[in-house]
Amino acid sequence: MNVIDNVNDTSLTASPATPHVTRGPTLPAHRLPHLPTPLDAFNAAPDDEADALLLHCLHSPRWSRRIADHRPYPDVESLLAAADEATYDLSPTDLAEALAGECLPPVPDGTYSAAHTALSAANAAYEARFGHVFVIYLGDTPPAESLDRVLEGIRSRLTNDPEEERVIAAEELRRLAGGRLLQLLRGAENCATSPNTPAPGK
């Protein structure tokens, strides 16, 4: 069973004798069939599929298992709240594991090689100081501005002490995980045909 199943809409059939479009019989509201939503599918998914989806959002098996074990969720807001709470409770070991699964945000197509060099150098300095890749939630930052924001973030956070930066990195991971989870649910709901909807920062 896939985590998200496609649901086919009832097709419309036109009568050749008239220009009108005819539809099938309309059911009373209380008898309308229940169509599964992405959240319904997530709630009902086997454990391994739920874990795979959650690990795509944050590379922490403890985090993903905690969220999956508390299914079913009545609504998306409850799921996101559970994801936030689980992220707040990450131990230092869990946090290090989650950070190890991260990578730098992709730079926009057509970016000059000098910008790639600057980003690589800045991240190398960051990793040398803090021991993990730089993470940042870009939210609704336009793609053309994302590189500048990443570089600005690295340079400003390089001045932090390790404990201060650990707290900031954990918060960025929380926002990233929630944004990815919401984007997956929304993307499935829109059959992956709509533009990506950025998750709200919290």
JOSUL-V455504 format. One line per field, one symbol per residue. ss: DSSP state (2 for helix, 1 for strand, 0 for the rest). phi: phi as a letter, one per 40 degrees, with the letter a starting at -180 (. if undefined). A space follows every 10 residues. Layout:
ss = ???
phi = ???
//
This chain:
ss = 0000000000 0011000000 1100000022 2000000222 2222002222 2222222000 2222222220 0000022222 2222222200 0222222222 0000000000 0022222222 2222222222 0000000000 0022222222 2222222000 0222222222 2222222222 2222222220 0000000000 00
phi = .ccbbcbccc cbbccccbcc cbbccccddc bccccccdcd cccccddccc cccccccaca dccccccccc ccbcaccccc cccccccdcc cdcccccccc ccaccccccg cccccccccc cccccccccb gaccbaccfc dddcbccccc cccccccccc cdcccccccc cccdcccccc cccccccccc ffbcdcbccc cb
//
